[in-house]
Amino acid sequence: MTSTEELKKEIKEIQARNKRVEADKAWEMSWSRKLLILLLTYFVIVIFFLIAKLGNAFVNAIVPTIGFVFSTLSMPFFKNVWLKKHRQKKSL
């Protein structure tokens, strides 16, 4: 049987893990992350367009960037739909 001290240690480890998980989740949902994704995607596409010598790289990079950002922003919605259906299947 485990001692009280071991149980306390395990509880502290679980609490520390929960704090890390909560921080990760907060980052995943933050507007800072979404803005960073938008900016990094835009600049990567601009660089590609410049290297490929495609015209108006700074303007033409807007469309694929917006498409990518919309796809990432819509993921939580589709995740919730999927989870709802998945839970319904399990309860049957």
N, C-alpha and C positions, 0 to 999 in steps of 0.2 A: 504494500500500500504506500502511496506517496505521502510525503510529509506536508505539513502546512506551508513550510518555506518553499517547497517545490511548486506547490499550487499557486502561491503568490507570484513566484517567478514566471510561471506559465501565463498567468493573468496579465502581468505587465508586458510580456512579449506579445500577447494577443492585442492588447490595447495599443502598443506601439505600431503593430502591423495595421490595425484599423486606422490609425492616424495617417499612415503612409497611403493607404488605399483611398481614404477620403481626400487627401491632397491631390493624388493622381486624378481622381474623378473631377475635382474642382478645376484642375488644369484642362482636362478634356472638354469641359463645358464652358471654359472661359472665353470671353471676347478677345482677350490678348492672343490666345492660341489661334483663333479663327482669323484674326487680322494678320498674324504672322504667316499663316498658311497662304493667305491671299497675296501678301507681298512677295514671299519667296517663290510662289508659283509664277507670279507675273514676271519677276526678274529672270527666272530660269527660262521661261518661254521667250522673253525678249532676247536673251543671249543666244538661244537656239535660232531665232529668226535672223539675228544679225550674222551669225556664223553661216547660216544657209543662204544669206544674201536675199532674203525675202523683203519686199518693200514694206514701208511703214511699220517696222517692227514694234514700235511703242504703242501704236494704235491697234494693230492686228493682234497683239498679245492679250488684249482685253477680253475678247470673246472666249478663248479657251480657258482663261483664268476664271471668268465668271461661271462658266460651265463646271469647272472643277470645284469651285467653292460652293456652288449650289448643291452639287452632289454630296459634298461632305456635310453641309448644313442639314440636308434632308435625312442623313443617316439616323439620327436619334428618333425621328418620326417612324421610319421604316423598322427600326429595331423594336420600338414599342408595339407596332402592329404585329410583327413576327412573334414577339414574346407573348402577346395576348392570345394569338392562335395556338402557339405551342402549349401554353398553360391549359387552354380548353381541351386540347387533344389528350393531355395527361390526366385531366379530371374525368374523362369519359371511361 
